[in-house]
Amino acid sequence: MDYRTLMFIHLYTIVPCIFLGAYGLLAKKGTPLHRSLGKIYMVLMLFTAVVTLFMPAYVGSRLFNHFGWIHLFSLLTLWSIPRAYFAIKKGNVRGHQISLICLYLGAIGIAGAFTLAPGRYLHGLFFG
């Protein structure tokens, strides 16, 4: 698959996560809707993290001529989602919350901000 296709798959899976994650953080916890949307959020985040590992970094230094600093957010996601899932299964609500807050701030907030840097697709889309 080429970079552009991977980029659009990533966008189509991450954009809903912006809203699902915000809902999960702000809405009443433990409801059936919270649990259902949370599962969708987790699957989408895991899927998008895997997709990004196939996307080479074009900004900054690269490891193995492929991975850049931005890929650390993919690893954060691949670590945080299972951690949050198993925490809530064990009744560790605080661990679940911390994992998902860090994930949302890091993988969506900070990584999302990097996508607005000059030379990136979203920068061109939003700022011409």
Secondary structure, DSSP 8 states (H G I E B T S, - for coil): --HHHHHHHHHHHHHHHHHHHHHHHHS-SSSHHHHHHHHHHHHHHHHHHHHHHTS---SS--BTTTB-TTHHHHHHHHHHHHHHHHHHHTT-HHHHHHHHHHHIIIIIIIHHHHTTSTTSHHHHHHH-
